[in-house]
Amino acid sequence: MVITNKTTLPEEAELDVQELNLSSAALRAGSFHLGKQCEGVNNEFMLCRQELDDPRACLAEGRAVTSCALNFFRKVKKSCHEEFMQYATCLDKSSGTMAFSHCRKTQGVFDKCVKDHFDWDRPSYGYFARAKVIQTERKAPEKEPIKSYPDATPGLPEDYPTPPAKYGSRFFWLE
């Protein structure tokens, strides 16, 4: 996006949002349940970003995503804090890549706690990779009409003289 003198930037108050101050391990530990619980608002945000191609137009949707994530982690902290921290710590310390495979036991304990307190199931394998049709209340942006230009170089008239090539044909092997 090119910024010109006519470009209006949002005010500082519009950009000021409470941040999600969590480590990578904590975000990774809650990622499956967070993705499932905030799927609707996240899809709205990504759809807005993709369709409008202007980050300024999607500030409200971005705020909604952050708010959803904050509420999710507050609920988890209130009910399943100990299980969540064990899982996040396991992810952090078990391998350099935070692989899930080393922490299946603590994952199971955390998933059971989430199921017992909130009745949330862990999404099945491949859930986020499936194709989905998103129903939204936002109207689709208007598509730009396809511009057609008249042919700038009209063809030669039928009776225009065509002398033989001055230096021969480029397809000399066909002659």
Backbone as a ProteinNet text record, in pm:
[ID]
protein_1_A
[PRIMARY]
MVITNKTTLPEEAELDVQELNLSSAALRAGSFHLGKQCEGVNNEFMLCRQELDDPRACLAEGRAVTSCALNFFRKVKKSCHEEFMQYATCLDKSSGTMAFSHCRKTQGVFDKCVKDHFDWDRPSYGYFARAKVIQTERKAPEKEPIKSYPDATPGLPEDYPTPPAKYGSRFFWLE
[TERTIARY]
84.3	0	89	63	141.4	75	154.1	100.6	125.5	19.6	28.9	-20	-25.2	-74.2	-221.9	-295.7	-438.8	-470.7	-370.8	-392.4	-419.3	-527.8	-559.2	-520.8	-447.8	-406.4	-497.1	-519	-605.3	-542.3	-627.8	-580.1	-513.3	-432.5	-362.5	-461.4	-573.8	-673.4	-735.6	-748.2	-804	-708.6	-579.6	-479.1	-442.6	-481.5	-444.9	-536.7	-481.1	-556	-473.5	-540.4	-468.1	-404.6	-277.6	-205.4	-218.6	-194.1	-197.3	-54.4	-19.1	119	138.6	160.2	183.3	306.4	367.8	485.1	441.6	537.7	509.3	455.3	511.3	466.7	321.4	283.1	144.7	49	87.4	2.7	-9.2	99.3	96.9	13	19.9	-57	-207.4	-247.5	-389.8	-437.8	-349.7	-380.2	-500	-511.9	-621.2	-757	-765.5	-892.9	-921.8	-817.3	-834.2	-881.9	-821.6	-861.7	-1005.5	-1050.8	-1189.4	-1287.3	-1253.3	-1345.7	-1353.9	-1246.6	-1244.3	-1248.6	-1296.5	-1295.2	-1379.3	-1495.9	-1585.1	-1526	-1478.2	-1423.2	-1292.1	-1213.6	-1089.1	-1117.6	-1218.8	-1255.2	-1304.8	-1382.8	-1428.7	-1310	-1213.5	-1095.5	-1015.8	-991	-911.9	-986.4	-1116.8	-1196.7	-1190.3	-1199.3	-1189.8	-1053.4	-946.2	-811.7	-791.8	-845.7	-828	-908.8	-1032	-1119	-1086.4	-1060.7	-1042.2	-898.9	-802.7	-661.7	-618.8	-679.6	-645.7	-655.8	-544	-548.1	-628	-635.8	-708.2	-857.5	-910.2	-1053.8	-1094.4	-998.4	-1029.5	-987.3	-975.5	-932.6	-1033.7	-1162.1	-1264.8	-1261.7	-1245.5	-1238.1	-1112.7	-1002.3	-878.9	-894.8	-965.4	-993.7	-1079.5	-1174	-1260.7	-1180.6	-1084	-998.9	-917.1	-857.1	-777.5	-864.3	-982.4	-1074.1	-1115.7	-1142.3	-1179.9	-1065.7	-943.6	-828.1	-808.2	-822.6	-809.8	-915.4	-1039.6	-1146.8	-1122.1	-1074.2	-1044.6	-940.5	-829.3	-722.8	-762.8	-850.4	-901.2	-985.3	-1069.4	-1151.3	-1063.3	-963.7	-874	-797.2	-753.2	-678	-764.8	-890.6	-980.7	-1009	-1023.3	-1066.9	-958.6	-866.7	-768.8	-626.3	-595.9	-465.2	-350.8	-363.9	-255.6	-227.8	-331	-315.7	-257.9	-305	-254.8	-106.9	-67	73.8	164.5	116.8	196.6	217.1	111.8	120.4	213	197.3	281.5	427.9	453.7	590.6	651.4	571.5	619.7	657.2	572.4	602.8	731.2	747.4	862.7	993.4	991.5	1116.8	1145.8	1050.1	1071.6	1154.1	1142.1	1219.8	1241.8	1335.4	1366	1259.3	1177.8	1074.9	935.2	926.6	797.3	705.1	759.2	682.4	574	456.7	345.2	366.6	440.3	451.4	512.8	594.2	658	564.3	453.2	368.7	226	207.6	71.9	1.9	75.7	12	-43.2	37.8	-10	-116.4	-107.9	-212.6	-344.2	-340.7	-461.7	-524.6	-440.9	-492.4	-556.8	-491.5	-547.7	-676.9	-679.2	-800.1	-915.8	-887.7	-992.1	-1046.9	-959.5	-1003.7	-1093.2	-1052.6	-1131.6	-1266.9	-1266.4	-1390.7	-1483.4	-1426.2	-1507.2	-1565.9	-1486.6	-1532	-1614.1	-1577.6	-1641.8	-1716.9	-1699.5	-1757.7	-1707.4	-1577.7	-1512.8	-1431.5	-1453	-1371.9	-1254.3	-1142.9	-1027.2	-1063.9	-1037.9	-1070.7	-996.4	-1060.1	-999	-879.8	-797.7	-679.2	-723.1	-665.7	-698.4	-818.9	-876.2	-996.3	-971.9	-860.3	-833.7	-790.8	-758.9	-718.5	-836.2	-951.6	-1068.1	-1122.8	-1174.5	-1236.9	-1371.7	-1399.7	-1524.1	-1580.5	-1712.3	-1778.3	-1812.7	-1768.4	-1788.6	-1912.9	-2005.2	-2124.5	-2093.9	-2110.9	-2080.9	-2194	-2204.7	-2306.5	-2252.3	-2120.4	-2062.1	-2095.5	-2126.4	-2153.3	-2020.7	-2023.6	-1902.5	-1862.6	-1733.2	-1691.2	-1729.9	-1754.6	-1790.7	-1669	-1690.3	-1580.7	-1563	-1438.3	-1410.1	-1448.6	-1516.8	-1552	-1425.5	-1430.2	-1316.3	-1309.2	-1195.8	-1179.2	-1144.9	-1210.4	-1175.9	-1135.1	-1029.1	-975.8	-990.5	-1026.7	-1034.3	-893.6	-888.9	-759.8	-692.1	-575.7	-505.5	-443.7	-410.9	-350	-442.3	-515.5	-603.8	-520.1	-576.4	-505.9	-490.6	-408.6	-387.7	-509.1	-537.6	-648.3	-617.1	-720.6	-704.3	-621.8	-635.2	-566	-427.5	-372.6	-241.5	-135.1	-39.2	62.6	157.4	186.5	280.4	394.9	501.5	615.3	688.2	766.7	842.7	946.1	990.2	1085.6	1215.8	1273	1391.9	1511.7	1525.9	1641.9	1603.9	1490.1	1447	1361.8	1308.6	1220.8	1301.3	1247.3	1316.3	1296.1	1196.4	1173.4	1227.2	1357.1	1417.9	1409.9	1401.4	1397	1260.9	1159.7	1027.4	1010.6	1101.1	1084.7	1123.8
-117.3	0	123.9	212.5	334.9	442.9	512.3	620.5	752.4	829.5	960.7	1065.3	1189.3	1297.1	1281.5	1212.6	1194.3	1076.7	995.5	879.6	925	874.8	907.5	789.5	817.1	713.5	716.9	603.8	601.9	675.8	721.8	792.3	692	742.9	658	579.9	642	575.7	454.4	460.2	347	227.9	254.6	148.9	92	160.3	119.4	6.5	-113.9	-233.5	-307.9	-367.5	-447.3	-566.1	-586.8	-693.7	-824.5	-931	-1065	-1100.4	-1079.5	-1100.4	-1244.8	-1332.4	-1473.5	-1520.1	-1625	-1680.2	-1763.7	-1799.6	-1883.5	-2018.9	-2073	-2203.3	-2197.1	-2089.4	-2076	-2060.4	-1983	-1968.3	-2100.1	-2174.3	-2303.4	-2405.1	-2399.4	-2492.2	-2469.1	-2346.1	-2316.2	-2302.4	-2323.2	-2289.8	-2364.9	-2494.4	-2570.8	-2525.7	-2512.8	-2469.8	-2323.6	-2241	-2099.6	-2085.1	-2159.5	-2153.4	-2193.2	-2292.2	-2338.8	-2238.3	-2182.1	-2091.8	-1954.8	-1909.9	-1777.7	-1789.3	-1899.5	-1923.3	-1821	-1789.8	-1696.9	-1558	-1500.4	-1364.1	-1362.5	-1469.8	-1475.5	-1485.4	-1563.5	-1573.5	-1439.4	-1366.7	-1233.3	-1140.4	-1143.5	-1058.1	-1093.6	-1221.5	-1262.6	-1235.7	-1251.9	-1221.6	-1072.7	-990.4	-844.8	-807.6	-862.3	-830.2	-874.4	-991.7	-1045.3	-966.4	-933.1	-867	-719.9	-649.8	-505.2	-464.3	-549.8	-522	-388.8	-353.5	-229.5	-255.4	-261.5	-292.9	-192	-69.5	33.4	4.4	-62.8	-89.8	-204.4	-277.6	-397.7	-384.7	-263.5	-244.5	-300.6	-283.4	-333.3	-485.8	-551.3	-696.6	-745.8	-673.9	-709.1	-696.4	-591	-574.7	-689.6	-734.4	-845.3	-974.5	-997.7	-1117.4	-1112.3	-997	-983	-1000.2	-942.8	-955.2	-1100.2	-1171.4	-1312.6	-1393.8	-1368.8	-1441.3	-1409.9	-1282.9	-1245.5	-1315.6	-1316.1	-1381.9	-1531.9	-1593.2	-1736.2	-1768.7	-1695.1	-1725.7	-1689.3	-1591.2	-1561.5	-1676.7	-1733.2	-1848.1	-1967.3	-1993.7	-2106.3	-2084	-1962.4	-1932.5	-1950.8	-1914.3	-1924	-2070.1	-2158.2	-2294.8	-2401.1	-2384.9	-2490.9	-2438.7	-2347.9	-2282.8	-2382.6	-2469.1	-2561.8	-2657.9	-2714	-2808.3	-2739.2	-2616.7	-2539.6	-2508.2	-2466.7	-2431.9	-2554.5	-2670.2	-2792.2	-2825.1	-2812	-2840.9	-2742	-2612.9	-2510.8	-2528.4	-2560.8	-2582.7	-2704.4	-2810	-2928.8	-2895.3	-2821.3	-2782.7	-2701	-2611.4	-2521.8	-2596.1	-2691.7	-2753.6	-2888.6	-2950.1	-3086	-3091.3	-2991.8	-2993	-2850.2	-2835.6	-2702.6	-2649.5	-2739.3	-2697.5	-2694.7	-2715.6	-2720.8	-2824.1	-2941.7	-3048.2	-3099.8	-3123.6	-3174.2	-3319.8	-3394.6	-3539	-3575.2	-3489.4	-3518.3	-3493.6	-3425.7	-3380.2	-3432.5	-3552.4	-3604.9	-3627.1	-3663.7	-3687.5	-3556.7	-3451.4	-3324.1	-3263.6	-3290.4	-3244.7	-3311.6	-3440.3	-3513.3	-3460	-3425.6	-3369.9	-3233.8	-3152	-3019.7	-3032.6	-3119.9	-3139.5	-3189.9	-3278.4	-3329	-3217.2	-3130.8	-3018.2	-2925	-2893.5	-2806	-2870.8	-3001	-3072.9	-3071.3	-3093.2	-3097.1	-2961.1	-2854.2	-2721.8	-2647.5	-2661.9	-2581.6	-2664.8	-2795.1	-2885.2	-2852.9	-2822	-2796.4	-2918.9	-2971	-3081.4	-3026.2	-3097.4	-3059.9	-3087.3	-2993.2	-3015.8	-3137.5	-3208	-3327.2	-3288.5	-3388.4	-3366.7	-3320	-3214.1	-3162.2	-3070.6	-3039	-2954.7	-2818.5	-2757.2	-2622.3	-2620	-2736.3	-2742.8	-2770.6	-2802.3	-2832.8	-2706.3	-2722.9	-2610.1	-2580.8	-2453.4	-2413	-2292.7	-2282.7	-2165.1	-2076.7	-1953.3	-1862.1	-1777.9	-1783.4	-1699.4	-1570.3	-1457.2	-1329.6	-1231.7	-1136.6	-1033	-911	-906.1	-795.8	-815.5	-707.7	-721.4	-729.3	-801.1	-820.1	-687.3	-662.7	-539.3	-541	-424.1	-414.3	-445.1	-527.7	-562.9	-454	-425.8	-325.7	-383.8	-304.6	-357.1	-378.4	-477.3	-506.2	-399.1	-334.7	-227	-286.7	-235.6	-279	-156	-170.9	-61.4	-96.1	2.3	-26.7	-52.7	-125.2	-157.4	-28.4	-1.5	123.7	124.4	8.6	1.8	-74.2	-0.9	-71.4	-146.9	-252.4	-333.5	-258.3	-314.1	-254.8	-282.1	-192.4	-219.6	-341.4	-402.6	-524.1	-499.8	-379.8	-353.4	-290.9	-291.8	-233.9	-320.9	-256.6	-335.7	-403.7	-530.2	-604.8	-656.6	-576	-620	-735.2	-810	-918.7	-860.4	-939.5	-893.9	-852.4	-743.8	-685.6	-779.4	-846.5	-932.8	-1080.7	-1115.8	-1254.9	-1285.4	-1403.5	-1444.4	-1495.5	-1478.9	-1535	-1686.2	-1734.9	-1878.3	-1928.3	-1907.5	-1938.8	-2088	-2172	-2315.5	-2361.1	-2274.3	-2309.3	-2270.6	-2193.1	-2144.7	-2244.1
0	0	0	-91.1	-102.1	-18.4	60.3	143.6	73.1	55	-7.4	90.7	46.5	133	164.5	79.5	100.9	192.7	228	313.6	456.2	513.8	653	740.5	845.9	939.1	1061.8	1126.3	1244.5	1361	1450.1	1569.8	1664	1755.8	1852.4	1939.7	1975.1	2060.1	1989.7	1857.8	1783.2	1781.6	1791.8	1783.9	1920.4	2027.4	2162.6	2209.7	2218	2258.1	2361.5	2459.9	2558	2487.2	2513.3	2445.8	2521	2452.7	2508.4	2547.4	2673.1	2717.8	2762.4	2666.5	2693.8	2617.5	2669.2	2601.7	2481.7	2400.6	2284.6	2328.2	2436.4	2484.6	2531.3	2598.8	2645.8	2528.1	2428.7	2310	2235.7	2228.7	2160.8	2238.6	2371.2	2453.7	2437.9	2425.3	2412.9	2270.6	2174.7	2035.6	1978.4	2006.1	1945.8	1999.9	2131	2189.3	2156.8	2157.7	2123	1979.1	1888.3	1748	1727.7	1802.4	1790	1850.9	1967.9	2037.1	1969.8	1909.6	1845.3	1692.8	1642.7	1498.9	1422.5	1473.4	1402.9	1387.7	1497.8	1489.8	1411.3	1422.5	1346.2	1196.5	1159.1	1017.7	964.1	1044.2	1003.8	977.4	1068.8	1054.8	929.7	909.6	793.7	663.1	664.6	546.1	514.3	617.3	598.3	541	598.3	550.4	406.3	372.7	238.3	135.6	169.3	72.4	53.9	163.8	154.5	127.1	161.5	137.5	197.8	312.2	381.1	530.8	601.5	744.4	826.8	780.7	856.6	862.6	762.9	757.6	849.5	902	980.7	1126.9	1177.2	1315.6	1414.8	1388.6	1480.6	1487	1372.8	1370.6	1442.8	1428.6	1499.1	1649.6	1693.3	1835.5	1887.8	1807.7	1848	1863.4	1776.5	1786.8	1915.4	1944.1	2065.9	2189.2	2187.7	2300.5	2322.5	2216	2226.1	2287.7	2243.9	2297.1	2445.4	2483	2624.1	2708.7	2662.6	2738	2748.4	2641.7	2643.6	2750.2	2749.7	2845.5	2988.3	3006.1	3141.1	3193.3	3107.8	3148.9	3184.3	3100.5	3126.1	3255.4	3279.3	3401.3	3524.5	3513.4	3627.2	3664.3	3565.1	3592.7	3578.8	3484.8	3454.9	3456	3546	3546.1	3565.3	3665.3	3696.7	3580.9	3523.1	3412.8	3289.7	3265.7	3151.9	3168.3	3288.2	3310.4	3300.9	3345.8	3332	3183.2	3106.4	2963.3	2893.2	2921.8	2858.7	2898.5	3024.4	3070.8	3003.1	2988.4	2918.8	2774.2	2706.4	2568.4	2560.8	2657	2656.7	2681.7	2773.5	2817.4	2754.5	2686.9	2636.6	2508.5	2422.8	2298.6	2250.9	2163.2	2110.1	2016.3	1961.7	1866.4	1927.6	2060	2130.6	2068.2	2041.9	1978.2	2072.6	2016.7	2095.7	2136.6	2058.3	2079.8	2214.8	2273.4	2401.7	2520.1	2497.6	2608.5	2599.4	2550.1	2533.8	2667.2	2771.9	2902.1	2960.2	2960.3	3015.2	2924.1	2795.2	2703.4	2737.3	2764.8	2800.8	2928.3	3027	3153.4	3127.9	3047.7	3016.1	2936.6	2837.3	2757.2	2842.7	2940.3	3028.4	3116	3166.7	3248.5	3167.8	3045.5	2958.9	2926.8	2904.3	2875.6	2997	3116.1	3238	3273.2	3258.9	3302.3	3196.6	3069.9	2965	2861.1	2863.9	2765.4	2624.2	2616.3	2488.1	2450.8	2333.9	2283.8	2205.5	2213.1	2131.2	1985.5	1894.3	1753	1698.7	1609.3	1551.6	1464	1439	1355.4	1216.2	1167.8	1035.2	1032.7	1148.6	1153.5	1088.4	1118.9	1069.9	923.5	866.6	726.7	633.9	691.3	607.8	543.3	423.8	354.3	419	441.3	504.7	431.1	427.6	373.8	492.2	488.2	600.3	575.3	668.4	661.7	737.7	672.9	736.3	713.9	803.6	789.8	715.8	699.9	623.1	476.6	409.6	266.3	191.2	82.7	3	-61.7	-74.2	-139.4	-286.5	-338.6	-480	-565.8	-664.8	-754	-858.4	-888.3	-990.4	-1126.1	-1207.4	-1339.4	-1423.3	-1507.4	-1593.8	-1701.7	-1709.3	-1806.3	-1942.6	-2043.7	-2178.7	-2258.6	-2329.9	-2408.6	-2556.8	-2640	-2783.8	-2837.1	-2946	-3004.8	-3049.1	-2995.1	-3023.7	-3162.8	-3214.5	-3348	-3442	-3523.4	-3617.4	-3720.1	-3774.9	-3873.5	-4005.9	-4093	-4224.9	-4312.7	-4404.8	-4496.7	-4583.6	-4636.7	-4717.1	-4844.7	-4903.3	-5029.2	-5009.2	-4889.3	-4861.9	-4928.8	-4999.4	-5070.4	-4972.1	-4996	-4911.5	-4999.1	-5012.4	-5094.1	-5024.3	-5098.7	-5034.7	-4938.7	-4842.9	-4742.2	-4808.9	-4757.1	-4817.1	-4806.4	-4692.2	-4668.2	-4660.4	-4710.2	-4709.2	-4586.9	-4588.4	-4481.2	-4362.5	-4241.8	-4126.7	-4122.6	-4196.4	-4206	-4340.4	-4364.9	-4494.7	-4527	-4428.2	-4455.4	-4508.5	-4497.2	-4548.3	-4695.4	-4752.2	-4889	-4992.2
[MASK]
+++++++++++++++++++++++++++++++++++++++++++++++++++++++++++++++++++++++++++++++++++++++++++++++++++++++++++++++++++++++++++++++++++++++++++++++++++++++++++++++++++++++++++++++

